[in-house]
Amino acid sequence: MGTPKYKNVMLKLSGEMLRGNDEAIDGERLSMVAGELASLAKAGIATSVVIGGGNIFRGAKAAGWDMDRANADYMGMLATVVNGLALQGILETKYNVYCRVMTAISMQELAEPYIRRKALKHIKKGRVVIFVAGTGNPYFTTDSAASLRAREIGCDIILKATKVDGIYDKDPAVNPNAKKFDKLTYMDVISNKLNVMDATAITQCMESKIPIFVFELKQGSVLPAICGESSGTLVES
């Protein structure tokens, strides 16, 4: 394994990364994801996480239910808290890695409120910080939360974990002729409407010059990603 190119990383996880065939949270998937986070922390990499809640509930899903969208989005935010607590539990009990769950919605019995200076202190002490409840506001995705928190705490890169090995011009699951990109600019992503992160998140990264590396999350994939030894797609200026 080579030398890590980045010292302070943000891992953006969708809730789907934890889903099994029949369960919203699959024990083996959860343990694998936690193990990847533990490998970063034990290598001395400052590690933060923003996790989605789509494996449990997605706010946009309620659009056809005659439900207020803001209310639905708050439900989705609560789903991210469940996922964050699950990751924390495995990290601390199985991998002996200290971590803190910080929430954008106050729920002091379960998690710390997000305070930037506290987050920076946790990171300085080598703890994994898991940010949940998105930005705390409806109508914003967890992609936007990841880019926002990455800016606030000075991350060197956002690692966008997916189920495919990078960004394609078409969905590779349905189009065998889809072309994979090794490198793109932020404007390439926006102008071609590539399904990487939402436009707000891409714009925030562009303004702060935070690169995004899109890669397939599997066992042993995260450390190579920050050492430049992983296939994927890099988005930068």
VMD Tcl script that draws the C-alpha trace (Angstrom):
set ca {
  {0.00 0.00 0.00}
  {1.30 3.42 -0.96}
  {1.34 6.61 1.05}
  {-2.07 8.26 1.54}
  {-2.44 11.40 -0.60}
  {-5.00 12.92 1.78}
  {-4.96 13.41 5.55}
  {-8.50 14.58 6.23}
  {-11.26 12.76 4.34}
  {-15.03 12.81 4.19}
  {-16.72 9.55 3.24}
  {-20.19 10.04 1.75}
  {-22.30 6.92 2.17}
  {-25.81 6.33 0.94}
  {-28.04 4.33 3.23}
  {-28.22 1.73 0.45}
  {-24.65 0.76 1.29}
  {-26.04 -0.89 4.44}
  {-29.00 -2.64 2.86}
  {-29.19 -6.41 2.53}
  {-31.52 -8.48 0.40}
  {-34.31 -8.57 2.95}
  {-33.32 -6.05 5.61}
  {-32.84 -2.29 5.77}
  {-29.57 -2.87 7.65}
  {-27.64 -6.03 6.91}
  {-25.16 -7.09 9.59}
  {-22.45 -8.16 7.15}
  {-22.70 -4.97 5.10}
  {-22.67 -2.86 8.26}
  {-19.57 -4.64 9.55}
  {-17.78 -4.25 6.19}
  {-18.48 -0.51 6.03}
  {-17.39 -0.04 9.65}
  {-14.23 -2.01 8.94}
  {-13.35 0.32 6.07}
  {-13.78 3.33 8.36}
  {-11.67 1.64 11.02}
  {-8.87 1.04 8.49}
  {-8.71 4.78 7.81}
  {-8.75 5.76 11.46}
  {-6.06 3.23 12.36}
  {-3.88 4.55 9.52}
  {-3.99 7.98 11.16}
  {-6.35 9.52 8.60}
  {-8.80 12.09 9.99}
  {-12.11 10.47 9.09}
  {-15.60 11.93 8.85}
  {-18.78 10.40 7.48}
  {-22.08 11.68 6.17}
  {-24.62 8.90 5.77}
  {-27.99 8.88 4.06}
  {-31.14 7.08 5.12}
  {-32.53 5.74 1.86}
  {-32.37 2.14 3.05}
  {-35.02 3.03 5.65}
  {-36.95 5.99 4.26}
  {-36.39 8.51 1.50}
  {-38.22 11.84 1.72}
  {-38.79 12.03 -2.04}
  {-40.63 8.69 -1.84}
  {-43.53 10.38 -0.08}
  {-44.15 12.78 -2.97}
  {-47.04 10.63 -4.18}
  {-48.57 10.15 -0.75}
  {-50.16 13.60 -0.49}
  {-47.74 14.29 2.35}
  {-46.01 17.60 2.95}
  {-42.50 17.33 1.48}
  {-40.84 19.05 4.44}
  {-42.38 16.54 6.85}
  {-41.25 13.66 4.64}
  {-37.71 15.03 4.55}
  {-37.60 15.18 8.34}
  {-38.56 11.50 8.39}
  {-35.64 10.82 6.06}
  {-33.32 12.75 8.38}
  {-34.36 10.54 11.29}
  {-33.52 7.49 9.19}
  {-29.95 8.75 8.85}
  {-29.69 8.86 12.65}
  {-30.55 5.16 12.85}
  {-27.80 4.36 10.33}
  {-25.27 6.56 12.12}
  {-25.94 4.92 15.47}
  {-25.60 1.48 13.88}
  {-22.18 2.41 12.46}
  {-21.07 3.84 15.78}
  {-22.08 0.69 17.63}
  {-20.06 -1.61 15.37}
  {-17.04 0.71 15.18}
  {-16.70 0.92 18.93}
  {-17.57 -2.64 19.96}
  {-16.08 -4.69 17.11}
  {-13.24 -2.49 15.87}
  {-12.35 -0.58 19.04}
  {-12.45 2.75 17.21}
  {-13.87 5.68 19.12}
  {-16.40 7.77 17.26}
  {-19.00 10.44 17.78}
  {-22.39 10.81 16.13}
  {-23.21 14.48 15.60}
  {-26.71 15.47 14.57}
  {-28.09 18.56 12.86}
  {-31.40 18.00 14.70}
  {-31.29 18.15 18.49}
  {-31.74 14.75 20.20}
  {-29.34 14.92 23.11}
  {-30.17 11.49 24.54}
  {-28.89 9.84 21.34}
  {-26.23 12.02 19.75}
  {-24.28 15.23 20.16}
  {-25.60 18.38 18.51}
  {-23.46 19.44 15.58}
  {-21.09 22.19 16.70}
  {-18.21 22.84 14.34}
  {-15.59 23.47 17.02}
  {-16.54 20.26 18.85}
  {-16.34 18.30 15.61}
  {-12.84 19.66 14.99}
  {-11.78 18.65 18.51}
  {-13.08 15.11 18.01}
  {-11.21 14.82 14.71}
  {-8.02 16.15 16.29}
  {-8.29 13.40 18.93}
  {-8.48 10.73 16.23}
  {-12.18 9.94 16.57}
  {-14.36 9.08 13.60}
  {-17.14 11.67 13.36}
  {-20.45 10.57 11.84}
  {-22.69 13.44 10.75}
  {-26.40 12.61 10.66}
  {-29.72 14.36 9.98}
  {-28.34 16.00 6.85}
  {-28.12 19.77 7.16}
  {-31.12 19.83 9.50}
  {-33.22 21.42 6.77}
  {-35.77 19.92 4.37}
  {-35.21 20.07 0.61}
  {-31.45 19.51 1.00}
  {-29.86 16.14 0.24}
  {-27.19 14.36 2.25}
  {-24.85 15.07 -0.70}
  {-25.24 18.76 0.15}
  {-24.66 17.93 3.82}
  {-21.43 16.11 2.92}
  {-20.07 19.02 0.89}
  {-21.10 21.52 3.57}
  {-19.48 19.61 6.43}
  {-16.39 18.93 4.32}
  {-16.00 22.68 3.81}
  {-16.57 23.45 7.47}
  {-14.01 21.01 8.83}
  {-11.40 21.43 6.09}
  {-11.52 18.03 4.39}
  {-8.99 17.37 1.63}
  {-11.37 15.19 -0.41}
  {-14.85 13.68 -0.48}
  {-14.93 9.95 -1.11}
  {-18.29 9.14 -2.68}
  {-18.92 5.43 -2.12}
  {-21.20 3.74 -4.64}
  {-22.07 0.32 -6.01}
  {-20.28 0.99 -9.32}
  {-16.61 1.68 -10.00}
  {-16.88 5.32 -11.03}
  {-18.91 7.73 -13.13}
  {-20.35 6.64 -16.48}
  {-22.07 8.56 -19.26}
  {-24.99 6.13 -19.00}
  {-26.22 3.67 -16.40}
  {-23.82 0.70 -16.76}
  {-26.38 -1.62 -15.17}
  {-28.68 -1.27 -18.18}
  {-26.30 -0.16 -20.93}
  {-23.29 -2.42 -21.61}
  {-21.81 0.28 -23.88}
  {-21.66 2.87 -21.12}
  {-18.38 4.78 -21.05}
  {-16.51 5.21 -17.78}
  {-14.70 8.46 -17.03}
  {-11.37 8.46 -15.19}
  {-11.35 12.21 -14.64}
  {-13.91 15.03 -14.90}
  {-14.17 18.69 -13.97}
  {-16.95 20.03 -11.77}
  {-18.40 21.81 -14.81}
  {-18.38 18.55 -16.79}
  {-20.57 17.00 -14.12}
  {-22.97 19.95 -13.97}
  {-23.27 20.63 -17.71}
  {-23.73 16.96 -18.61}
  {-26.11 16.36 -15.69}
  {-24.12 13.33 -14.57}
  {-25.63 11.54 -11.63}
  {-22.82 11.98 -9.09}
  {-23.97 14.43 -6.43}
  {-26.64 17.11 -6.66}
  {-25.77 20.47 -8.20}
  {-25.63 22.25 -4.84}
  {-23.04 19.79 -3.56}
  {-20.95 19.98 -6.74}
  {-21.02 23.79 -6.65}
  {-19.88 23.86 -3.02}
  {-16.98 21.55 -3.83}
  {-16.05 23.65 -6.85}
  {-16.03 26.85 -4.77}
  {-13.81 25.28 -2.11}
  {-11.74 23.21 -4.56}
  {-12.51 19.98 -2.73}
  {-12.00 17.02 -5.10}
  {-14.54 14.21 -5.23}
  {-13.49 10.61 -5.82}
  {-16.27 8.25 -6.87}
  {-15.50 4.57 -6.35}
  {-17.03 1.20 -5.62}
  {-17.27 0.44 -1.92}
  {-16.20 -3.09 -1.09}
  {-13.90 -4.71 1.44}
  {-10.40 -3.25 1.21}
  {-11.36 -0.44 -1.18}
  {-11.12 2.75 0.90}
  {-7.43 2.96 1.76}
  {-6.38 2.33 -1.88}
  {-8.79 5.10 -2.90}
  {-6.88 7.71 -0.90}
  {-3.52 6.31 -1.97}
  {-4.31 6.73 -5.67}
  {-4.36 2.97 -6.18}
  {-8.06 2.50 -6.90}
  {-10.04 2.59 -10.11}
  {-12.72 5.25 -9.94}
  {-13.46 8.73 -11.18}
  {-11.84 11.91 -9.85}
  {-13.78 15.15 -10.10}
  {-11.77 18.34 -9.66}
  {-11.02 21.68 -11.34}
}
mol new
graphics top color blue
foreach p $ca { graphics top sphere $p radius 0.5 }
foreach p [lrange $ca 0 end-1] q [lrange $ca 1 end] { graphics top cylinder $p $q radius 0.2 }
display resetview
